[in-house]
Amino acid sequence: MSLLAQSRQIKKEADSLLRQTALLEFLEKLGKMNFVGSYRYDLMIDGDVDLHIVNPLFTKEKSVAVLNALIKANKFRGYLYYDFTARRRAGFPKGYYIGLKTKFKGRKWKIDIWLLKKASRNDDIARLVERYSNPRTKLQILRLKDIVKAKRLPFTSVEIYRAVFLNDVRNLSDLKRLTADKLLF
C-alpha cells in the first residue's frame, strides 16, 4: 500500500475511533475545537490525533474535571495530564494537556488534547500546508515521517513540514543537513 493510501486509511481509522468513543461530542461542549497536526493536514503516518479546545474560562480545576470525566467514561486505556500554564515548555502551547492512549484496530493510538484559554500559534503551519500542499509534497512529507519514525530520529512533524515546504527537502540527508545548518527556523 502506498504511503498516501496508508495515510488515508489511518485517518479513516481515526474517524472511526473518534466516532466510537464519542470524544468529539464531549469536547465540542467545552469550547471551540480545532484539529491540528497530521490529522488536519491528511499527513498521518501513525495513530496520533491532536486537538485544541479554546475557551477563555479554562482553569486548572476545570481541566482536571475534564480529565476526570474522560476517566469515568472509561473509553481509553491510559490518561495523561500536564499543566503547561505554570511550567512552560518550549514548543508547547500555554494550556492544560490531556493525553489519551488506547489500542484500536490493532494500532496504538494517542490523542493529544490541549485545553487553551486562547488559540495557539499553529496558523503558520496551517498556512504553509494550505499554500504548498500537493500530492508530491504530501508524499515527500510522508516518506520523511516514515523514515524518522522507523529510525526513531528526533525530528518533529512541524520540522519536516517546514523543511519540505520552505526548503524542498526530499530525503533524510537533506533534512539532517538543514538541521545541522540551523536553517529550519
C-alpha positions as CSV (number, residue, x, y, z in Angstrom):
1,M,0.0,0.0,0.0
2,S,1.4,3.4,-0.9
3,L,2.1,5.9,1.9
4,L,-0.7,8.2,0.6
5,A,-3.2,5.3,0.7
6,Q,-1.8,4.3,4.2
7,S,-2.3,7.8,5.4
8,R,-5.9,7.9,4.2
9,Q,-6.5,4.5,5.9
10,I,-5.1,5.7,9.2
11,K,-7.3,8.8,9.0
12,K,-10.4,6.6,8.4
13,E,-9.4,4.6,11.5
14,A,-9.0,7.9,13.5
15,D,-12.5,8.9,12.4
16,S,-13.9,5.6,13.4
17,L,-12.1,5.8,16.8
18,L,-13.4,9.3,17.4
19,R,-17.0,8.2,16.5
20,Q,-16.9,5.0,18.6
21,T,-15.7,6.9,21.7
22,A,-18.0,9.9,21.2
23,L,-15.0,12.0,22.1
24,L,-15.8,14.9,19.7
25,E,-19.3,15.2,21.0
26,F,-17.9,15.5,24.6
27,L,-15.1,18.0,23.6
28,E,-17.4,20.2,21.5
29,K,-19.3,21.2,24.6
30,L,-16.1,22.6,26.2
31,G,-15.2,25.3,23.7
32,K,-14.1,26.0,20.1
33,M,-12.5,22.8,18.8
34,N,-9.7,22.7,16.3
35,F,-7.9,19.8,14.8
36,V,-4.1,20.5,14.4
37,G,-1.3,18.4,13.1
38,S,-1.3,15.4,10.8
39,Y,-5.0,14.6,11.1
40,R,-5.9,18.1,9.9
41,Y,-3.4,18.0,7.1
42,D,-4.1,14.4,5.9
43,L,-0.5,13.5,6.7
44,M,-1.0,10.7,9.1
45,I,1.7,8.1,9.5
46,D,0.6,6.6,12.8
47,G,-2.2,6.8,15.4
48,D,-1.8,10.3,16.6
49,V,-4.6,12.9,16.7
50,D,-4.1,16.5,18.0
51,L,-6.9,18.7,19.1
52,H,-7.0,22.2,20.6
53,I,-10.1,23.3,22.6
54,V,-10.2,27.0,23.1
55,N,-12.2,28.6,26.0
56,P,-11.1,31.7,27.9
57,L,-12.7,30.2,31.0
58,F,-10.4,27.2,31.3
59,T,-8.8,26.8,34.7
60,K,-6.8,24.1,36.3
61,E,-9.9,22.9,38.2
62,K,-11.9,22.7,35.0
63,S,-9.2,20.9,33.2
64,V,-8.9,18.3,36.0
65,A,-12.7,17.9,35.8
66,V,-12.5,17.2,32.1
67,L,-9.8,14.6,32.8
68,N,-11.9,13.0,35.5
69,A,-14.9,12.9,33.2
70,L,-12.8,11.1,30.5
71,I,-11.5,8.6,33.0
72,K,-15.0,7.9,34.3
73,A,-16.2,7.3,30.7
74,N,-13.6,4.6,30.6
75,K,-13.2,4.6,26.8
76,F,-9.4,4.7,26.7
77,R,-6.6,2.6,28.3
78,G,-4.4,5.4,29.6
79,Y,-4.7,9.0,30.6
80,L,-2.0,11.7,31.0
81,Y,-2.2,15.2,32.4
82,Y,0.2,18.2,32.4
83,D,-0.2,21.8,33.4
84,F,1.7,23.9,30.9
85,T,0.4,27.2,32.2
86,A,2.7,27.4,35.2
87,R,5.6,25.2,33.9
88,R,6.2,26.2,30.3
89,R,8.0,24.0,27.9
90,A,9.4,25.2,24.5
91,G,7.4,24.1,21.6
92,F,4.2,23.5,23.6
93,P,1.3,25.9,23.9
94,K,0.3,27.5,27.2
95,G,-2.5,25.4,28.5
96,Y,-3.6,22.1,30.0
97,Y,-2.7,18.9,28.3
98,I,-4.7,15.7,28.4
99,G,-3.3,12.7,26.6
100,L,-5.5,9.7,25.9
101,K,-4.0,6.3,24.9
102,T,-5.6,3.2,23.6
103,K,-5.3,0.4,21.1
104,F,-7.8,0.3,18.2
105,K,-7.9,-1.9,15.1
106,G,-4.5,-3.3,16.0
107,R,-2.9,0.1,16.2
108,K,-1.7,2.1,19.2
109,W,-3.4,5.5,19.4
110,K,-2.5,8.7,21.2
111,I,-4.9,11.6,21.3
112,D,-3.4,14.9,22.4
113,I,-6.0,17.4,23.7
114,W,-4.9,20.9,24.6
115,L,-7.3,23.0,26.7
116,L,-6.3,26.6,25.9
117,K,-7.6,30.0,27.0
118,K,-6.6,31.4,23.6
119,A,-5.7,30.0,20.2
120,S,-2.2,28.7,19.7
121,R,0.3,29.6,17.0
122,N,-0.3,26.8,14.6
123,D,-1.6,29.1,11.9
124,D,1.8,29.5,10.3
125,I,2.0,25.7,9.7
126,A,-1.6,25.7,8.5
127,R,-0.9,28.4,6.0
128,L,2.2,26.6,4.7
129,V,0.2,23.4,4.3
130,E,-2.7,25.2,2.6
131,R,-0.4,27.1,0.2
132,Y,2.1,24.4,-0.7
133,S,0.4,21.1,-0.2
134,N,0.0,18.9,-3.3
135,P,0.4,15.1,-3.9
136,R,4.1,15.5,-4.4
137,T,4.8,17.4,-1.2
138,K,2.5,15.2,0.8
139,L,4.4,12.1,-0.4
140,Q,7.7,13.8,0.4
141,I,6.4,14.5,3.9
142,L,5.0,11.0,4.5
143,R,8.3,9.4,3.3
144,L,10.3,11.5,5.7
145,K,7.9,11.0,8.6
146,D,8.0,7.2,7.9
147,I,11.9,7.2,7.9
148,V,12.0,9.3,11.0
149,K,9.6,7.0,12.8
150,A,11.3,3.8,11.7
151,K,14.8,5.2,12.8
152,R,13.4,6.9,15.9
153,L,15.1,10.2,14.9
154,P,14.4,13.4,16.8
155,F,12.6,15.4,14.1
156,T,9.1,16.7,14.7
157,S,6.4,16.8,12.1
158,V,6.5,20.6,12.1
159,E,10.2,20.5,11.3
160,I,9.5,18.1,8.4
161,Y,6.6,20.3,7.1
162,R,8.9,23.4,7.2
163,A,11.8,21.5,5.6
164,V,9.7,20.3,2.7
165,F,7.6,23.4,2.1
166,L,10.2,26.0,2.6
167,N,13.4,24.2,1.5
168,D,12.1,21.4,-0.8
169,V,13.8,18.8,1.3
170,R,13.4,15.4,-0.4
171,N,15.4,13.0,1.7
172,L,16.8,12.3,5.1
173,S,20.3,13.6,4.2
174,D,18.9,17.0,3.2
175,L,16.8,17.1,6.4
176,K,19.9,16.4,8.5
177,R,22.0,19.0,6.6
178,L,19.2,21.6,7.0
179,T,19.0,20.9,10.8
180,A,22.8,21.0,11.2
181,D,22.9,24.3,9.4
182,K,20.1,25.5,11.7
183,L,18.0,26.6,8.7
184,L,14.7,25.1,9.8
185,F,13.6,28.1,11.9
